[in-house]
């Protein structure tokens, strides 16, 4: 197994010492190589010598996605273009794309981190893994690909786009692991069931990420596909997949702390939160050369645990994400996260995990409609049965949100399936 025990089982004191050494080098590096950071530090009267250990990180300014967009495309790179061997980028659907550059050493570090994550999930050199994340500018496909190769597994670079071909090859090749988004994996499960291939599948592990998913969705995937499902986390700005992953005990995602320093901060005060308390996740990339980032605000909401895991790893663990600061919807003064809807619906056996939240504004009043897809075995033309199911779902959702949204039941296979990150919200208020 690909397990870097020297790092992953390092004592907290040893790890803090390593992080301090790397932070000091990082600050000096960006000050001298990235004009953006030099100006930011000078604006608050900081010089590299002011940073002596990891505790001094609070003196440093934050970095946001807007900073990357404002310096599009290569303005935050710390090395000449000749030293960048690869670029990735976000879709840019909400503005200019955020562009990320990698040196040869960055690619090696990334592969190392993903390899650790694959090992946590159980993948070894004896496995055949299908990579069903998108390849190209999106970091998911190539990130999972290189890390799986470093483990020594046989990699099948499926990407997305042809689910029937994917399931056919899954059976023909005897794939034992798959890496994709959890919502796409649910779609794959549906295809396997429709094609009558479920009893021919040899999958043992599923490594899912790129979007938030609930514990209940996790259990559904495990039960329907008969696999051990793992949550892998990352974001392109920080590196890509491989920043963190959960082990076989599923008690939080182990962060590769020797490369990525995590902080959990209050979204309102930006003060450090105590372990176990939810806040915004902020990362500093301790070893990146191409695009080093200091205190990057991920906007992901989670908590942190520094205790040693049952697996023996001592690295900090972040909890399953509660949502995102920018995904939060404010409906008539109430904070609503899509993950709350998903968690509530998984308890209702008559419906699938596929749903759509539609927010609108009528006569200056916010309205909330949730479209819910009924499972085939429970769908009927009997109006009374559907009315009773609507009332049941309405009660469950109201309890979860503290609101009374309109519930609209839709036929099986009606809502659009996503092969990448699932889209669960249409906010029409933003369209006016």
C-alpha positions as semicolon CSV with decimal commas, in nm:
position;residue;x (nm);y (nm);z (nm)
1;X;0,000;0,000;0,000
2;X;0,114;0,355;-0,075
3;X;0,122;0,494;0,279
4;X;0,377;0,760;0,374
5;X;0,386;0,666;0,743
6;X;0,677;0,901;0,815
7;X;0,449;1,195;0,729
8;X;0,101;1,062;0,798
9;X;0,189;0,938;1,146
10;X;0,410;1,233;1,245
11;X;0,355;1,372;1,595
12;X;0,172;1,704;1,625
13;X;0,489;1,877;1,748
14;X;0,693;1,741;1,456
15;X;0,424;1,844;1,209
16;X;0,396;2,195;1,357
17;X;0,773;2,234;1,328
18;X;0,763;2,126;0,962
19;X;0,471;2,359;0,887
20;X;0,650;2,650;1,052
21;X;0,966;2,592;0,849
22;X;0,768;2,570;0,526
23;X;0,555;2,876;0,601
24;X;0,867;3,089;0,663
25;X;1,010;2,978;0,327
26;X;0,675;3,030;0,153
27;X;0,634;3,388;0,273
28;X;0,984;3,481;0,163
29;X;0,920;3,305;-0,171
30;X;0,596;3,487;-0,256
31;X;0,724;3,823;-0,129
32;X;1,012;3,806;-0,374
33;X;0,832;3,641;-0,665
34;X;0,468;3,753;-0,664
35;X;0,402;4,127;-0,687
36;X;0,044;4,079;-0,565
37;X;0,157;3,934;-0,230
38;X;0,445;4,178;-0,193
39;X;0,203;4,472;-0,224
40;X;-0,049;4,309;0,009
41;X;0,213;4,258;0,279
42;X;0,359;4,606;0,234
43;X;0,009;4,753;0,269
44;X;-0,010;4,619;0,626
45;X;0,355;4,684;0,708
46;X;0,472;4,322;0,687
47;X;0,807;4,187;0,572
48;X;0,905;3,819;0,549
49;X;1,113;3,843;0,868
50;X;0,792;3,908;1,065
51;X;0,681;3,548;1,004
52;X;0,876;3,317;1,234
53;X;0,640;3,019;1,285
54;X;0,300;2,881;1,188
55;X;0,124;3,080;1,461
56;X;0,223;3,399;1,278
57;X;-0,001;3,301;0,988
58;X;-0,279;3,519;1,132
59;X;-0,069;3,825;1,047
60;X;-0,094;3,745;0,678
61;X;-0,370;3,871;0,446
62;X;-0,636;3,649;0,290
63;X;-0,656;3,547;-0,074
64;X;-0,992;3,508;-0,252
65;X;-1,117;3,375;-0,583
66;X;-1,171;3,735;-0,694
67;X;-0,797;3,794;-0,648
68;X;-0,726;3,513;-0,895
69;X;-0,979;3,653;-1,142
70;X;-0,841;4,006;-1,108
71;X;-0,494;3,873;-1,195
72;X;-0,616;3,656;-1,486
73;X;-0,456;3,464;-1,640
74;X;-0,101;3,429;-1,501
75;X;-0,064;3,728;-1,269
76;X;-0,024;3,523;-0,948
77;X;0,228;3,274;-1,088
78;X;0,555;3,273;-0,893
79;X;0,772;3,127;-1,169
80;X;0,835;3,214;-1,536
81;X;0,601;3,057;-1,792
82;X;0,890;2,835;-1,904
83;X;0,873;2,653;-1,568
84;X;0,498;2,588;-1,584
85;X;0,438;2,240;-1,728
86;X;0,057;2,238;-1,703
87;X;-0,238;2,468;-1,646
88;X;-0,589;2,393;-1,525
89;X;-0,879;2,633;-1,495
90;X;-1,230;2,664;-1,356
91;X;-1,527;2,681;-1,592
92;X;-1,562;3,056;-1,552
93;X;-1,942;3,031;-1,550
94;X;-1,971;3,306;-1,287
95;X;-1,697;3,530;-1,424
96;X;-1,346;3,495;-1,558
97;X;-1,193;3,153;-1,516
98;X;-0,946;3,101;-1,234
99;X;-0,626;2,970;-1,387
100;X;-0,385;2,745;-1,197
101;X;-0,026;2,669;-1,301
102;X;0,187;2,371;-1,199
103;X;0,561;2,316;-1,208
104;X;0,707;1,968;-1,248
105;X;0,750;1,950;-0,869
106;X;0,388;2,059;-0,817
107;X;0,267;1,771;-1,035
108;X;0,479;1,530;-0,831
109;X;0,340;1,668;-0,504
110;X;-0,015;1,644;-0,638
111;X;0,037;1,283;-0,745
112;X;0,181;1,202;-0,402
113;X;-0,121;1,350;-0,222
114;X;-0,375;1,172;-0,444
115;X;-0,183;0,846;-0,400
116;X;-0,218;0,883;-0,022
117;X;-0,591;0,937;-0,066
118;X;-0,633;0,637;-0,294
119;X;-0,450;0,424;-0,039
120;X;-0,682;0,550;0,236
121;X;-0,971;0,429;0,021
122;X;-0,814;0,086;-0,017
123;X;-0,683;0,111;-0,373
124;X;-0,359;-0,083;-0,439
125;X;-0,146;-0,178;-0,739
126;X;-0,369;-0,483;-0,783
127;X;-0,678;-0,271;-0,859
128;X;-0,832;-0,155;-1,186
129;X;-0,974;0,195;-1,143
130;X;-1,205;0,381;-1,379
131;X;-1,156;0,759;-1,368
132;X;-1,496;0,906;-1,450
133;X;-1,421;1,266;-1,361
134;X;-1,395;1,507;-1,652
135;X;-1,052;1,535;-1,814
136;X;-0,916;1,860;-1,957
137;X;-0,905;2,193;-1,776
138;X;-1,103;2,046;-1,484
139;X;-0,857;1,908;-1,227
140;X;-1,057;1,597;-1,136
141;X;-0,967;1,362;-1,419
142;X;-0,592;1,413;-1,447
143;X;-0,552;1,456;-1,072
144;X;-0,711;1,121;-0,991
145;X;-0,535;0,965;-1,291
146;X;-0,178;1,056;-1,192
147;X;-0,234;0,963;-0,827
148;X;-0,378;0,624;-0,919
149;X;-0,083;0,555;-1,147
150;X;0,155;0,644;-0,863
151;X;-0,016;0,380;-0,648
152;X;0,045;0,138;-0,934
153;X;-0,319;0,064;-1,017
154;X;-0,436;-0,003;-1,371
155;X;-0,606;0,319;-1,481
156;X;-0,899;0,331;-1,722
157;X;-0,938;0,700;-1,825
158;X;-1,312;0,692;-1,899
159;X;-1,392;1,058;-1,832
160;X;-1,766;1,137;-1,862
161;X;-2,016;1,145;-2,144
162;X;-2,108;0,785;-2,229
163;X;-2,248;0,605;-1,927
164;X;-2,349;0,288;-2,113
165;X;-1,998;0,248;-2,252
166;X;-1,861;0,310;-1,904
167;X;-2,075;0,039;-1,746
168;X;-1,997;-0,205;-2,026
169;X;-1,624;-0,157;-1,980
170;X;-1,667;-0,169;-1,604
171;X;-1,794;-0,523;-1,642
172;X;-1,566;-0,630;-1,928
173;X;-1,248;-0,495;-1,766
174;X;-1,340;-0,615;-1,417
175;X;-1,295;-0,268;-1,265
176;X;-1,256;-0,281;-0,887
177;X;-1,264;0,095;-0,817
178;X;-1,421;0,407;-0,962
179;X;-1,353;0,777;-0,912
180;X;-1,628;1,027;-1,001
181;X;-1,877;1,272;-0,850
182;X;-2,132;1,112;-0,614
183;X;-2,426;1,240;-0,820
184;X;-2,280;1,085;-1,136
185;X;-2,221;0,759;-0,952
186;X;-2,590;0,746;-0,863
187;X;-2,663;0,784;-1,233
188;X;-2,419;0,502;-1,312
189;X;-2,599;0,285;-1,057
190;X;-2,927;0,354;-1,236
191;X;-2,772;0,252;-1,570
192;X;-2,630;-0,068;-1,418
193;X;-2,972;-0,155;-1,279
194;X;-3,151;-0,078;-1,608
195;X;-2,904;-0,286;-1,807
196;X;-2,919;-0,578;-1,561
197;X;-2,544;-0,561;-1,496
198;X;-2,538;-0,511;-1,122
199;X;-2,458;-0,876;-1,039
200;X;-2,162;-0,868;-1,282
201;X;-1,989;-0,568;-1,125
202;X;-1,665;-0,629;-0,932
203;X;-1,632;-0,283;-0,778
204;X;-1,498;-0,264;-0,422
205;X;-1,422;0,106;-0,381
206;X;-1,573;0,436;-0,493
207;X;-1,375;0,758;-0,449
208;X;-1,617;1,047;-0,486
209;X;-1,566;1,421;-0,470
210;X;-1,599;1,757;-0,649
211;X;-1,934;1,828;-0,485
212;X;-2,082;1,804;-0,134
213;X;-2,277;1,491;-0,043
214;X;-2,450;1,379;0,273
215;X;-2,379;1,078;0,492
216;X;-2,715;0,934;0,387
217;X;-2,623;0,962;0,019
218;X;-2,294;0,793;0,107
219;X;-2,479;0,500;0,264
220;X;-2,716;0,470;-0,031
221;X;-2,424;0,440;-0,273
222;X;-2,260;0,175;-0,056
223;X;-2,579;-0,027;-0,018
224;X;-2,691;-0,014;-0,381
225;X;-2,347;-0,068;-0,536
226;X;-2,203;-0,290;-0,261
227;X;-1,883;-0,086;-0,235
228;X;-1,692;0,109;0,025
229;X;-1,741;0,474;-0,068
230;X;-1,487;0,742;0,022
231;X;-1,497;1,121;0,015
232;X;-1,201;1,291;-0,156
233;X;-1,165;1,669;-0,137
234;X;-0,973;1,935;-0,318
235;X;-1,016;2,250;-0,521
236;X;-0,827;2,363;-0,826
237;X;-0,696;2,683;-0,671
238;X;-0,527;2,494;-0,387
239;X;-0,417;2,193;-0,594
240;X;-0,706;1,975;-0,713
241;X;-0,837;1,647;-0,567
242;X;-0,607;1,501;-0,304
243;X;-0,604;1,778;-0,045
244;X;-0,795;1,547;0,191
245;X;-0,974;1,211;0,198
246;X;-1,143;0,986;0,451
247;X;-1,005;0,649;0,556
248;X;-1,191;0,325;0,624
249;X;-1,327;0,460;0,955
250;X;-1,508;0,754;0,788
251;X;-1,456;0,989;1,082
252;X;-1,342;1,291;0,887
253;X;-1,118;1,363;0,590
254;X;-0,743;1,345;0,658
255;X;-0,571;1,662;0,534
256;X;-0,228;1,637;0,373
257;X;-0,107;1,887;0,632
258;X;0,255;1,882;0,526
259;X;0,148;2,051;0,203
260;X;-0,176;2,232;0,291
261;X;-0,221;2,416;0,620
262;X;-0,588;2,430;0,725
263;X;-0,758;2,698;0,933
264;X;-1,122;2,700;1,042
265;X;-1,242;3,056;1,081
266;X;-1,565;3,225;1,180
267;X;-1,727;3,350;0,856
268;X;-1,824;3,673;1,033
269;X;-1,521;3,755;1,252
270;X;-1,248;3,555;1,072
271;X;-1,119;3,437;1,411
272;X;-0,995;3,082;1,464
273;X;-1,269;2,839;1,562
274;X;-1,213;2,574;1,827
275;X;-1,183;2,210;1,710
276;X;-1,528;2,067;1,646
277;X;-1,689;2,404;1,576
278;X;-1,808;2,482;1,223
279;X;-1,645;2,761;1,027
280;X;-1,500;2,851;0,689
281;X;-1,207;2,641;0,569
282;X;-0,898;2,845;0,475
283;X;-0,588;2,688;0,317
284;X;-0,227;2,795;0,279
285;X;-0,024;2,597;0,025
286;X;0,305;2,528;0,202
287;X;0,500;2,375;-0,087
288;X;0,347;2,487;-0,418
289;X;0,583;2,655;-0,664
290;X;0,368;2,760;-0,960
291;X;0,071;2,918;-0,784
292;X;0,140;2,943;-0,410
293;X;-0,156;3,075;-0,212
294;X;-0,164;3,230;0,133
295;X;-0,477;3,194;0,345
296;X;-0,707;3,111;0,054
297;X;-1,073;3,136;0,152
298;X;-1,241;2,822;0,017
299;X;-1,590;2,928;0,139
300;X;-1,649;2,563;0,239
301;X;-1,805;2,515;0,583
302;X;-1,661;2,241;0,803
303;X;-1,497;2,169;1,141
304;X;-1,161;2,016;1,234
305;X;-1,038;1,737;1,463
306;X;-0,670;1,706;1,562
307;X;-0,697;1,376;1,753
308;X;-0,525;1,061;1,624
309;X;-0,754;0,852;1,403
310;X;-0,825;0,481;1,460
311;X;-0,633;0,413;1,138
312;X;-0,316;0,544;1,304
313;X;-0,286;0,863;1,100
314;X;-0,219;1,176;1,304
315;X;-0,311;1,430;1,037
316;X;-0,597;1,669;1,113
317;X;-0,939;1,563;0,991
318;X;-1,206;1,793;0,852
319;X;-1,570;1,692;0,886
320;X;-1,813;1,630;0,601
321;X;-1,896;1,971;0,457
322;X;-2,203;2,150;0,586
323;X;-2,229;2,363;0,271
324;X;-2,064;2,672;0,130
325;X;-2,075;3,030;0,243
326;X;-2,174;3,135;-0,110
327;X;-2,422;2,846;-0,158
328;X;-2,634;2,969;0,127
329;X;-2,975;3,094;0,020
330;X;-3,153;3,353;0,231
331;X;-3,527;3,296;0,197
332;X;-3,743;3,541;0,390
333;X;-3,467;3,581;0,648
334;X;-3,397;3,207;0,685
335;X;-3,060;3,056;0,587
336;X;-3,107;2,755;0,359
337;X;-2,836;2,517;0,232
338;X;-2,902;2,262;-0,047
339;X;-2,737;1,995;0,170
340;X;-3,023;2,033;0,420
341;X;-3,274;1,944;0,152
342;X;-3,072;1,644;0,038
343;X;-3,030;1,516;0,394
344;X;-3,405;1,540;0,455
345;X;-3,505;1,368;0,129
346;X;-3,281;1,066;0,179
347;X;-3,507;0,970;0,472
348;X;-3,806;0,943;0,235
349;X;-3,795;0,602;0,065
350;X;-4,048;0,699;-0,201
351;X;-3,818;0,954;-0,365
352;X;-3,476;0,955;-0,528
353;X;-3,184;1,183;-0,424
354;X;-3,246;1,391;-0,737
355;X;-3,405;1,728;-0,664
356;X;-3,410;2,088;-0,781
357;X;-3,452;2,401;-0,569
358;X;-3,614;2,693;-0,750
359;X;-3,609;3,034;-0,584
360;X;-3,814;3,321;-0,725
361;X;-3,953;3,657;-0,618
362;X;-4,322;3,736;-0,659
363;X;-4,466;4,072;-0,549
364;X;-4,138;4,143;-0,363
365;X;-4,173;3,818;-0,166
366;X;-3,924;3,532;-0,202
367;X;-4,077;3,198;-0,301
368;X;-3,924;2,852;-0,268
369;X;-4,021;2,548;-0,476
370;X;-3,853;2,208;-0,445
371;X;-3,899;1,963;-0,729
372;X;-3,859;1,605;-0,611
373;X;-3,825;1,298;-0,831
374;X;-4,034;0,998;-0,727
375;X;-3,883;0,649;-0,736
376;X;-4,032;0,432;-1,016
377;X;-4,189;0,176;-0,781
378;X;-4,381;0,448;-0,599
379;X;-4,494;0,662;-0,889
380;X;-4,865;0,641;-0,967
381;X;-5,143;0,829;-1,141
382;X;-5,358;0,814;-0,829
383;X;-5,400;1,175;-0,718
384;X;-5,471;1,092;-0,354
385;X;-5,152;0,885;-0,320
386;X;-4,943;1,165;-0,470
387;X;-5,112;1,424;-0,248
388;X;-5,029;1,219;0,062
389;X;-4,668;1,181;-0,051
390;X;-4,647;1,556;-0,113
391;X;-4,772;1,624;0,240
392;X;-4,518;1,378;0,382
393;X;-4,228;1,542;0,197
394;X;-4,352;1,890;0,284
395;X;-4,349;1,800;0,654
396;X;-3,995;1,654;0,635
397;X;-3,858;1,954;0,445
398;X;-4,034;2,205;0,671
399;X;-3,882;2,040;0,977
400;X;-3,536;2,058;0,821
401;X;-3,551;2,415;0,690
402;X;-3,791;2,598;0,918
403;X;-3,981;2,705;0,606
404;X;-4,284;2,576;0,417
405;X;-4,172;2,548;0,053
406;X;-4,394;2,438;-0,233
407;X;-4,328;2,071;-0,311
408;X;-4,366;1,953;-0,670
409;X;-4,341;1,581;-0,745
410;X;-4,199;1,487;-1,085
411;X;-4,188;1,157;-1,271
412;X;-3,890;0,920;-1,247
413;X;-3,588;1,009;-1,466
414;X;-3,729;1,360;-1,525
415;X;-3,468;1,583;-1,363
416;X;-3,145;1,638;-1,555
417;X;-2,855;1,412;-1,454
418;X;-2,513;1,568;-1,424
419;X;-2,189;1,399;-1,531
420;X;-1,988;1,665;-1,349
421;X;-2,084;1,874;-1,051
422;X;-2,457;1,849;-0,984
423;X;-2,666;2,164;-1,014
424;X;-2,942;2,174;-0,752
425;X;-3,037;2,542;-0,739
426;X;-3,198;2,780;-0,986
427;X;-3,219;3,124;-0,831
428;X;-3,440;3,327;-1,061
429;X;-3,394;3,632;-0,844
430;X;-3,048;3,664;-0,996
431;X;-3,193;3,667;-1,347
432;X;-3,389;3,990;-1,309
